[in-house]
């Protein structure tokens, strides 16, 4: 009798130990799988979406991105590559020289905070630089712009720029005031530094040029 009871007790205890080991093993495997899942990008995205839904977050999914066509989504900061900033700079230059689409031109500038720093202490804002290019378009035909060496670091770009046009009508905004046309082709030879804001818009610009050479091309008296 005693041996039978001891044998039954030992067998039962062994079964309970085996079940505990199986449960512990299954728990360890499940925990490892869960840890791997939490580290996956899909889990992180699903968790973020669930959190946004629970908290009512309205964060734009395009925040800190640039659209494929190079345009900037409304709202939020963006991260642009060097090539995207350079492309925006080139397009902005083409637009201010051609005057083809003022609305598109405006989209490349922070019109409220933009500052222009020119030679000889000349300072102006977006309205002032827009009026300057209006005067260029009014006085010069066959206009063109091209960029030379371009160096970019962060939100800053520096480059060579040449703007050309045939001087055929009065130029109201030369460095010495209004000048009559001389029919000659004139070249602005510039060195620029541009600063972009966190939405990829032009926010500040520094320019250096040789005014003496420029005025001589314009036919300014005594130059």
Secondary structure, 3 states (H helix, E strand, C coil): CHHHHHHHHHHHHHHHHHHHHHHHHHHHHHHHHHHHHHCCHHHHHHHHHHHHHHHCCCCCCCCCCCCCCCCCCCCCCCCCCHHHHHHHHHHHHHHHHHCCCHHHHHHCECCCCCEEECHHHCEEEHHHHHHHHHHHHHHEEEEEEEEEEEEEECCEEEEEEEEEEEECCCEEEECCEEECCCCCEEEEEEEEEEEECCCCCEEEEEEEECHHHHHHHHCCCCC
